[in-house]
Amino acid sequence: MNANIFRHEFRARLKSVAVWSVSMALLIIFFFALFPAFADQAELMNEMMANFPAEMRAAFNLDKMNLATVLGYFAFLFMFVQLCVAIQASNYGFGLVSIEEAELTADFLLSKPVSRVEVLSSKFLAALSSLGITDLVIWASSFIAIISFRGQRDYEPRTLLLLLFSIVIFQLFFLSVGLVISLLVKRVRSVTPYGLGLGFGAYVLSAFSGVLGDVKLELLTPFKHFDAAAIVTNSAYDMPLVLLNVGITVIALAASTWLYLRRDIPAVS
């Protein structure tokens, strides 16, 4: 790793990290502030949920959640947190090497006495550190929201920790897959459409998997690898799906390194 490249990449993302972190903290606290009203009307809520179409309940896992419980309600909120961190990590993955190529500054960086492995590893660790700051904000906001609004209702801290820790592996997937896709295409002119496409695409696959049931789409999307409702219900991860997620991430990282070492870098003519 090259310290100068790491610092430059990390500082370049600080504004983005601040925006994402504050947005998700506000989302968590505002959304969970509504929990006491939901919990006080538990019977009414369950009747209302039963009237929703079965496909809609399956798409959002509402048939597996009890919104009157602390972790049941948090699991519902957590799906939207997952969608946000998926888009953020995807954006960082797509922009890791493509931004410099689009701006035709990559050849200047590679003219320095650093190897491509150092460049890629420094950039990747900087992006990972940036996501780590967002994680800390999410974890702190989650505990603050639950402590502030749960009232006298109990919850299992270990299950909550399983949910929160899953974000790290979840982000790594989107960061790595975004990186390898950016290296497979000729040029990424804007990371936003790609990041939104990967994040929302994985979420839509998860929703279709819930609706269709017998189609094994959960093998393709980390939203099923780390199903919040299943984690709360079982107080455990689905280890085969987690190992599949980790395996895809490792393969994507290995492929990214191989592709970057052999990539033709555009230069200023």
N, C-alpha and C positions, 0 to 999 in steps of 0.2 A: 504493500500500500504506500502511496505517496501522500505525505501529510499536506503539502501545498494544494494538491488537487482536491483532497478531501475537504479542506477548509473552504476552498472556493465553492465547491459544489454544495456544501452544507449551508454556507451563508446565502447562496443564491436562492435557496428554498425557504429561508426563514419566513418571508412574508406569506408564502403559500401555506406553510405549516401553521402560522398564526391564524390565518383565515379559516382553515379547515378545523383547527382545534377549538377555536371560539365558537364556530358554527355548531359543532357536534356537542360541545358542552351545553350550549343554549338549548339544543334539541332535546338532550337527555333530561335536563332539569325542568324545562317547560312541559315536556310530555309526561314526565313522572309526577309533576305537580297535580295532574288530573287524576292520579291513581286513587286518592281517598274517595272521590265522587264515584268512580267505578266500583270500588270495593263496597261502599255503603249500599249500592244498588245491585248487589251481586245476583240476586234472583231475577231481577228485571233484565240485567245484562245477559244472563244465560238464556232467557226466553227470547230476547232480541236476536242473539247469535243463532239460535235454533231456526229462526225465520229466514236467515240468509240462505241463498242457494248453496247447495252442497259443493259445487265447483268452486265458488268463491271462498268458502271455509277451507277447502283443501288447498287452494292456491296460497292462502296466507297462513296456513297451519292453524286456523282458528278452531278447527275441530279437535286439536291436541292441546289447546291452552285454556287455562282457567284464569280469566282476567281479574278475578276477585282475589287472587293470591299475589304476593309480592313478586315472586319469580315468574309466574305466569304472565303477568302484565309486563315485566321487564323483558321477557323473551319476545313478546310482540314488538316492543320498542327496539329491541336488539336487532331485528331484521333490517330496520331502516339505518341503524348504525353500521351494520355490515355493508349495506349498499353504498353508504358514503365512503367508508374506508376502502372498498373495492375500487371505486372510481378514483380516489386519491392515489392509491398504490398503482393502479393501471396508468394513470397520467405520468407518474414518476418513472415507471418502467419504460413507457414509450418514449419519454423525453431523455432517457439516460444518455444515449449516444446520438440520437437523431437530431436534437436541437443544434449541436455544433455542426453536424453535416449539412443541415438546412441553411445555416448561416455561413457555411464555408470557412469555418475556423478550426475544423478538426485537424487539417493538415498542419496548422501552426502548433497545435498541442503535441502531435505525434513527432514533430521535428525536434522536440526537447529530448534530453537524455533519460527518457523513461520508456519502459516496455509497454506494450499494449495490455498485458496482464495487469500491470500496475495501474494503468489508466482505468481499466474496467473495474477492477476490484475497489479502487478508491471511490469511484463514482457510485458503485453499488452500495458500499458501506455508508457513504454520505446519505444516500436515499433511505437506507435502512434506519440510520440514526434519526433522520427527519420524521419517519413514520413512528419511531419510538417515542418521540415527543408527543405526537398525537395520541399514542396509546396511553401515555401517562395521564394526559388530560382526560381521556375517556374513562380510565379507571377511577381517577379522583372524582370526576363528575358523577359517575355511577354511584359510588359510595355516599357522596354528599346527598344526592337525590333520594336514595333509599333511606338513609338515616333521617332525613328531614321530613319525608312524607309517608313513611310506612306506618306511622302511629304505633299501635301495640301489636301489630301483625308480625308474626315470626317468619323467618326465611332461613335457608341453609347457606351459610357463607361459603362452604366448599363448592357448592354448585355454582354460585355466582362467580367464584374465582375461575372455575372451568370455562364459563362463558367468556369472561374477560381475557383469559390467557389465549383462548382460541383465536383472538384477533391477530396475534403475532404470526401464526402459521397461515392464517387466512390472507393477510397482507403479502406475505412472502410469495404465495401462489400468484397473485395478480401482478406483483412487481416483476417476477421472473418470466411469466408468460408474456406480459407486455414487452419486456426487453427482447425476448426471442422473436416475437412477431415483428418488432421494429427492425430487427436485423434481417428478417426474411423478405421484407418489402424493399423496394428500390430506394424510396425516400418518404419519410413522414414529414409532411409540411406543417401539420398542426396536430398536436397530441390530443387535444380535447375530443374530437370526434372518435378517435380510436379508443381513448380511455372510457368515454361514455358507452361506446359500443360493447367493449369487453365487459364492463361492470353490469350494465343493464342486460346484456345478452345472457350472462351467467345467471342473473336473477330470474329472467323470463324462463330459462330452461328449468330452473328450480320450481317455478310456479306450474309449468306444464307437467312436470314430474308429479307434483302433488295432485293435479287434476286428473291426469290419465292413469296414474297409479301403477299399472302393469308395465310401463315403459321405464327402463332403467336409466333415465336421464341423470339420476343422482351420481352416476359414475363420471359425469362430465363437469359438474359444477360444484365449487366449494360451498355454495349456499346449502347444498345437501350434505356435503362432507361434515359441515359444522352446523347442523340443523338445531337452532336454538330451542325449539319446542322439545326435540328428542333429548337434548342435553339436560334440560330441566326435568323432564319426565324420568329419565334413567339415572340422572346424577353421574353420567359417565359419557365419554366419547364413543362413537362407533369406530373402533380401532381399525377395522379393514378399510373403511373410507378415509380415515385420517392417514393411514400408511399410503393409500393410493394418492392422496393429496401431496404428501411429502415426496413420493416418488416422481410425480409429474413436475414438482418444483425443482428437484435435483436434476432431472433430465433437461428441463428448460434452461437451467443455469449452465450445465455442461455444453448444451448445444449453443448457447449464447457465446460462451467463451470460444468455442471452435469457430463459429461464424465470424466473430469480431477479429480473431487472429488472421483470418483469410479475407477480410473484407477490403474491397477497393474503396479508399477514402477519397471523396471528391475534393479537388483543390481549386484555389482561385486561379483562373486562367489569365 
